[in-house]
């Protein structure tokens, strides 16, 4: 496959205005976005002749990327068959590496999960060992699910660290000790000769939330409150990664007025050191004499109705609200989504965030602002990895080059 590794994909709101020199890739985009789902509609939207549209559809049929649906659409002549993406033509592999657990999934082209697993894979084992274990697990999952005859389209990998998206490498300090600058893509390509796309885990959560639930909103801010704290931004319909992949790393921004506790990064007074799951567990541990150290302990105590845990989480929401209020005035998003393990415990954290944002931010920035919890119960990272791969594989420009060369949009390993 002709592969690029930088930012690909079209704006989530739909395709850009048609250009006559564009090929099968844009035809597929019109089909998958619902802009045109029959031959006659494609002819009308593109202005191309019926025979030219037919040639481009033939290329997509030959690549097994589209199929005719069961639905008939009335027309002046014979009813037209609808065209749709053949979501079963390829597999996508999504890997969401967390601080304590790694979720691995095999999905179809519509990001529907066909099989998934959650494994305890320790980051401290280092990239060589961990990536080999992921490869072994993926192979086993594909065989066990009877999916070995379906080619793999690509791999999407989410990491709890700043990521240089173009290079596919961890950059700078993170909890992933030993991963800084490591050639993750090169390691995985020893086994998988497919596009491999690597991004920060919160960016994948942001992408999943936006593409699944808020596609029509061009400006979205996603806050992940879990063991650590981070954010992702959609600006103008696209993920904003920043110059070095560090955009949205609010967890290690200093916030004054709440003391300066030691953070895991070595600095003092980071937001994460005040309201991260490990920090809340630290504070509860000192009062309750427990030995737990992570966000799961906090969530468990909140669900049990522990008054200290509930009060701690509500206070954390107000501290988080101070930081998010700055971001609200700076970015002016349409919607703010609160996710992560701490963000899914009810309204305790969300209420504090809302309270401070509406107090601190300018009325113009909050006039139509929606502040909501994530709609995902789980697997958002996997969904985001799937969207990342799908956007790359089905990118019109990349797909046109591949099909023009007589190739397939996938490389079978």
VMD Tcl script that draws the C-alpha trace (Angstrom):
set ca {
  {0.00 0.00 0.00}
  {1.10 3.55 -0.65}
  {1.27 4.87 2.87}
  {1.57 8.25 4.49}
  {1.96 8.56 8.24}
  {0.97 12.15 8.89}
  {-2.46 13.63 9.42}
  {-4.97 12.18 7.01}
  {-8.72 11.98 6.71}
  {-11.38 14.46 5.80}
  {-13.36 16.79 7.96}
  {-15.88 14.82 10.03}
  {-18.74 17.02 8.88}
  {-18.64 15.55 5.37}
  {-16.76 15.78 2.11}
  {-15.40 18.99 0.67}
  {-16.73 20.42 -2.60}
  {-16.29 18.06 -5.52}
  {-13.37 18.45 -7.92}
  {-13.63 16.85 -11.34}
  {-10.14 15.33 -11.17}
  {-10.92 13.29 -8.07}
  {-11.33 9.56 -8.34}
  {-12.79 6.49 -6.61}
  {-11.71 7.65 -3.16}
  {-14.07 10.60 -3.20}
  {-16.84 8.45 -4.64}
  {-16.42 6.17 -1.62}
  {-16.44 9.19 0.68}
  {-19.76 10.34 -0.75}
  {-21.18 6.87 -0.14}
  {-19.88 6.46 3.41}
  {-21.02 9.94 4.50}
  {-24.48 9.39 3.03}
  {-24.15 12.29 0.60}
  {-24.92 10.01 -2.34}
  {-25.88 6.35 -2.06}
  {-26.98 5.41 -5.58}
  {-25.42 5.64 -9.03}
  {-27.86 8.33 -10.10}
  {-27.21 10.36 -6.95}
  {-23.45 10.08 -7.48}
  {-23.85 11.30 -11.05}
  {-25.93 14.24 -9.88}
  {-23.63 15.26 -7.01}
  {-20.36 14.94 -8.91}
  {-21.46 16.15 -12.33}
  {-19.61 13.20 -13.88}
  {-21.08 11.08 -16.62}
  {-22.81 7.84 -15.70}
  {-20.07 5.84 -17.42}
  {-17.30 7.64 -15.50}
  {-19.10 7.05 -12.21}
  {-19.48 3.41 -13.24}
  {-15.74 3.06 -13.88}
  {-14.90 4.45 -10.46}
  {-17.43 2.22 -8.80}
  {-15.95 -0.76 -10.65}
  {-12.58 0.00 -9.04}
  {-14.21 0.07 -5.61}
  {-16.09 -3.17 -6.25}
  {-12.87 -4.82 -7.46}
  {-11.16 -3.78 -4.21}
  {-14.15 -5.23 -2.29}
  {-14.71 -1.88 -0.60}
  {-18.37 -1.44 -1.54}
  {-21.41 -3.61 -2.05}
  {-25.02 -3.17 -3.07}
  {-27.43 -2.99 -0.18}
  {-30.82 -4.65 0.09}
  {-32.63 -1.30 0.05}
  {-34.11 0.00 -3.20}
  {-34.48 3.73 -3.82}
  {-37.32 4.82 -6.15}
  {-36.24 6.57 -9.35}
  {-37.73 7.59 -12.67}
  {-36.70 4.30 -14.23}
  {-36.02 1.05 -12.42}
  {-35.52 1.32 -8.64}
  {-31.86 1.92 -7.79}
  {-29.90 -0.28 -5.43}
  {-28.22 1.55 -2.60}
  {-24.44 1.42 -2.32}
  {-22.66 0.99 0.98}
  {-19.25 0.41 2.45}
  {-18.41 -3.28 2.75}
  {-17.49 -3.04 6.41}
  {-16.66 -6.75 6.57}
  {-13.97 -6.52 3.89}
  {-11.14 -5.72 6.29}
  {-10.17 -5.92 9.92}
  {-8.79 -3.09 12.01}
  {-6.71 -3.64 15.13}
  {-7.13 -1.20 18.00}
  {-4.83 -1.13 21.01}
  {-5.50 1.13 23.99}
  {-2.53 0.98 26.36}
  {-3.37 2.15 29.86}
  {-1.32 2.63 32.98}
  {-2.51 -0.67 34.43}
  {-4.44 -2.46 31.68}
  {-4.33 -2.72 27.92}
  {-7.47 -3.27 25.85}
  {-6.97 -4.92 22.47}
  {-9.75 -5.24 19.92}
  {-10.33 -6.43 16.38}
  {-13.03 -4.44 14.61}
  {-14.62 -4.16 11.20}
  {-14.46 -1.02 9.06}
  {-17.43 0.46 10.91}
  {-15.45 0.14 14.18}
  {-17.82 -2.58 15.38}
  {-15.90 -4.77 17.83}
  {-15.64 -8.38 16.66}
  {-13.49 -9.58 19.54}
  {-11.64 -7.84 22.35}
  {-9.60 -8.57 25.44}
  {-8.29 -6.69 28.44}
  {-4.80 -7.73 29.47}
  {-2.60 -6.74 32.42}
  {0.48 -5.67 30.49}
  {3.02 -3.78 32.55}
  {4.52 -0.64 31.02}
  {7.62 -1.29 33.10}
  {8.44 -4.34 30.98}
  {9.56 -1.96 28.25}
  {8.53 -1.53 24.62}
  {10.14 -4.68 23.19}
  {8.42 -7.05 25.59}
  {5.08 -5.23 25.65}
  {4.78 -4.85 21.88}
  {5.67 -8.51 21.36}
  {2.97 -9.52 23.84}
  {0.44 -7.32 22.03}
  {1.35 -8.93 18.70}
  {1.02 -12.40 20.18}
  {-2.35 -11.54 21.72}
  {-3.71 -10.07 18.48}
  {-2.70 -13.15 16.49}
  {-4.37 -15.41 19.04}
  {-7.56 -13.33 19.02}
  {-7.82 -13.42 15.23}
  {-7.31 -17.19 15.11}
  {-9.68 -17.92 18.00}
  {-12.41 -15.76 16.40}
  {-12.01 -17.48 13.02}
  {-11.05 -14.24 11.29}
  {-7.74 -15.40 9.81}
  {-8.94 -15.20 6.19}
  {-9.84 -11.49 6.42}
  {-6.98 -9.08 5.66}
  {-5.90 -6.46 8.19}
  {-6.33 -2.84 7.13}
  {-4.19 -1.22 9.79}
  {-3.34 -0.81 13.45}
  {-4.30 2.09 15.70}
  {-2.40 2.46 18.97}
  {-3.23 4.79 21.86}
  {-0.54 5.62 24.43}
  {-0.76 7.39 27.82}
  {2.01 9.81 26.83}
  {2.75 12.75 24.52}
  {3.13 11.38 20.99}
  {4.75 12.77 17.86}
  {1.95 11.69 15.53}
  {3.94 11.91 12.31}
  {6.92 9.97 13.69}
  {4.82 7.61 15.78}
  {7.05 8.02 18.83}
  {6.72 8.98 22.47}
  {8.37 12.32 23.19}
  {9.42 13.83 26.51}
  {8.56 12.84 30.04}
  {5.75 10.38 30.61}
  {4.83 7.42 32.77}
  {6.11 5.25 29.89}
  {9.69 5.02 31.08}
  {12.00 3.67 28.37}
  {9.64 4.52 25.49}
  {10.93 8.02 24.69}
  {11.98 8.04 21.03}
  {11.48 4.29 20.62}
  {10.54 3.22 17.05}
  {7.16 1.67 17.87}
  {6.04 1.61 14.25}
  {9.25 -0.08 13.13}
  {8.92 -2.75 15.81}
  {5.33 -3.60 14.88}
  {6.16 -3.66 11.17}
  {8.34 -6.70 11.76}
  {5.04 -8.56 11.89}
  {2.38 -6.26 10.43}
  {3.08 -4.80 6.99}
  {0.14 -2.41 7.29}
  {-0.40 1.26 8.16}
  {0.35 1.79 11.85}
  {-1.03 4.97 13.42}
  {-0.03 6.03 16.92}
  {-1.55 8.79 19.02}
  {-2.02 10.00 22.56}
  {-4.80 8.08 24.32}
  {-6.85 11.19 25.12}
  {-6.81 12.23 21.47}
  {-8.37 8.87 20.62}
  {-11.04 9.34 23.29}
  {-11.72 12.79 21.86}
  {-11.93 11.47 18.31}
  {-14.33 8.70 19.31}
  {-16.61 11.06 21.24}
  {-16.69 13.64 18.47}
  {-17.16 11.27 15.56}
  {-19.80 9.15 17.26}
  {-21.90 11.77 19.05}
  {-20.88 15.33 18.12}
  {-19.96 15.18 14.43}
  {-21.84 18.39 13.64}
  {-20.05 20.41 16.33}
  {-16.76 21.82 14.98}
  {-15.27 22.77 18.37}
  {-15.11 20.26 21.21}
  {-13.03 19.97 24.38}
  {-12.68 16.55 25.98}
  {-11.44 16.18 29.56}
  {-10.20 12.82 30.80}
  {-10.13 12.49 34.58}
  {-8.75 9.14 35.63}
  {-5.56 8.04 37.30}
  {-4.04 10.95 35.37}
  {-5.63 14.04 33.85}
  {-5.54 15.16 30.23}
  {-7.58 16.79 27.50}
  {-8.14 16.62 23.77}
  {-9.33 19.31 21.39}
  {-11.32 19.29 18.19}
  {-10.89 22.61 16.39}
  {-12.60 23.18 13.08}
  {-13.66 19.53 13.00}
  {-10.13 18.16 13.35}
  {-8.04 16.90 16.27}
  {-5.52 19.53 17.33}
  {-2.27 17.85 18.39}
  {-0.09 20.92 18.67}
  {3.43 21.41 17.36}
  {5.07 18.50 19.23}
  {2.03 16.44 20.19}
  {1.74 18.04 23.63}
  {-1.51 19.95 23.08}
  {-4.03 19.30 25.83}
  {-1.56 18.12 28.47}
  {-3.34 20.06 31.22}
  {-2.51 17.49 33.88}
  {0.99 18.89 34.27}
  {0.08 22.57 34.15}
  {0.57 24.37 37.48}
  {-2.53 25.64 39.20}
  {-2.11 28.04 42.09}
  {-4.04 28.49 45.26}
  {-4.35 24.84 46.27}
  {-0.93 24.11 47.68}
  {1.96 22.62 45.76}
  {1.97 18.84 46.25}
  {4.63 16.76 44.53}
  {3.60 15.40 41.12}
  {4.74 12.18 39.48}
  {6.52 14.26 36.85}
  {8.78 15.82 39.49}
  {7.21 19.26 39.48}
  {5.12 20.83 42.22}
  {1.48 21.91 42.09}
  {0.45 20.16 38.87}
  {-3.28 19.75 38.32}
  {-2.80 15.97 38.33}
  {-1.10 16.11 41.74}
  {-4.28 17.74 43.08}
  {-7.11 15.84 41.39}
  {-5.68 12.82 39.56}
  {-7.04 9.47 40.70}
  {-3.74 8.55 42.31}
  {-3.68 11.88 44.16}
  {-7.23 11.49 45.47}
  {-6.40 7.93 46.54}
  {-3.30 9.29 48.29}
  {-5.38 11.75 50.29}
  {-8.03 9.17 51.15}
  {-5.34 6.67 52.07}
  {-3.87 9.06 54.60}
  {-7.29 9.54 56.24}
  {-8.67 6.03 55.95}
  {-5.45 4.06 56.40}
  {-6.06 2.03 53.23}
  {-3.39 0.65 50.94}
  {-5.07 1.54 47.61}
  {-3.33 3.90 45.24}
  {-5.42 4.44 42.11}
  {-8.62 5.87 40.65}
  {-10.44 2.54 40.97}
  {-10.29 2.77 44.73}
  {-11.77 6.27 44.65}
  {-14.57 5.20 42.31}
  {-15.36 2.16 44.45}
  {-15.60 4.30 47.58}
  {-17.81 6.87 45.84}
  {-20.18 4.15 44.60}
  {-20.37 2.80 48.15}
  {-21.48 6.23 49.34}
  {-18.33 6.96 51.31}
  {-18.84 10.56 52.42}
  {-15.13 11.41 52.43}
  {-14.67 10.05 48.90}
  {-17.73 11.91 47.60}
  {-16.60 15.19 49.19}
  {-13.09 14.69 47.79}
  {-14.44 14.14 44.27}
  {-16.72 17.18 44.43}
  {-13.83 19.34 45.59}
  {-11.71 17.91 42.76}
  {-14.41 19.00 40.32}
  {-14.11 22.60 41.48}
  {-10.31 22.52 41.14}
  {-10.62 20.99 37.65}
  {-13.21 23.66 36.83}
  {-10.63 26.38 37.47}
  {-8.37 24.95 34.78}
  {-11.17 24.18 32.32}
  {-12.56 27.70 32.73}
  {-9.31 29.08 31.31}
  {-9.57 26.66 28.39}
  {-13.20 27.64 27.82}
  {-12.34 31.31 27.43}
  {-9.33 30.45 25.27}
  {-10.94 27.89 22.93}
  {-14.65 28.80 23.07}
  {-15.83 25.21 22.44}
  {-19.36 24.21 21.47}
  {-19.31 21.34 23.93}
  {-17.15 20.11 26.81}
  {-17.21 16.36 27.44}
  {-16.05 14.93 30.76}
  {-14.77 11.37 30.61}
  {-12.30 9.07 32.27}
  {-12.91 6.82 35.26}
  {-13.58 9.69 37.66}
  {-15.87 11.39 35.16}
  {-18.24 8.42 35.00}
  {-19.17 8.28 38.70}
  {-22.29 10.41 38.41}
  {-22.55 14.16 38.80}
  {-20.07 14.61 41.66}
  {-17.13 15.72 39.52}
  {-19.25 17.25 36.75}
  {-21.17 19.51 39.13}
  {-18.00 21.14 40.42}
  {-16.66 21.66 36.91}
  {-19.89 23.28 35.75}
  {-20.12 25.51 38.79}
  {-16.69 27.07 38.33}
  {-16.83 27.36 34.53}
  {-20.03 29.38 34.63}
  {-18.58 31.57 37.38}
  {-15.18 32.17 35.80}
  {-15.71 32.17 32.03}
  {-17.06 35.03 29.97}
  {-20.83 34.93 29.34}
  {-20.28 34.96 25.58}
  {-18.18 31.76 25.82}
  {-20.79 29.95 27.93}
  {-23.99 31.25 26.33}
  {-24.54 28.13 24.22}
  {-21.94 25.89 25.85}
  {-22.92 22.35 26.77}
  {-20.98 20.56 29.52}
  {-21.84 16.87 29.48}
  {-20.54 13.48 30.63}
  {-19.20 11.06 28.05}
  {-21.77 8.76 26.50}
  {-19.29 5.92 26.33}
  {-19.48 3.31 29.06}
  {-16.22 1.73 27.90}
  {-14.14 1.01 24.79}
  {-13.93 4.64 23.67}
  {-10.18 4.33 23.15}
  {-10.69 1.35 20.87}
  {-13.34 3.23 18.90}
  {-10.96 6.17 18.51}
  {-8.20 3.86 17.28}
  {-10.64 2.46 14.73}
  {-11.60 5.89 13.43}
  {-7.92 6.79 13.16}
  {-7.20 3.72 11.00}
  {-10.35 4.04 8.94}
  {-9.66 7.69 8.13}
  {-6.19 6.77 6.94}
  {-7.10 3.69 4.91}
  {-10.13 5.28 3.25}
  {-8.57 8.72 2.80}
  {-9.58 9.68 -0.77}
  {-6.14 10.86 -1.90}
  {-4.33 7.80 -0.50}
  {-6.96 5.42 -1.83}
  {-6.87 6.94 -5.32}
  {-3.10 6.50 -5.51}
  {-3.35 2.89 -4.37}
  {-6.14 1.94 -6.78}
  {-4.46 3.77 -9.68}
  {-1.37 1.64 -9.09}
  {-3.50 -1.47 -9.33}
  {-3.06 -2.23 -5.65}
  {-5.30 -3.04 -2.76}
  {-5.99 -0.61 0.07}
  {-4.53 -3.24 2.40}
  {-1.43 -5.34 2.70}
  {-2.09 -8.93 3.72}
  {0.46 -10.27 6.18}
}
mol new
graphics top color blue
foreach p $ca { graphics top sphere $p radius 0.5 }
foreach p [lrange $ca 0 end-1] q [lrange $ca 1 end] { graphics top cylinder $p $q radius 0.2 }
display resetview
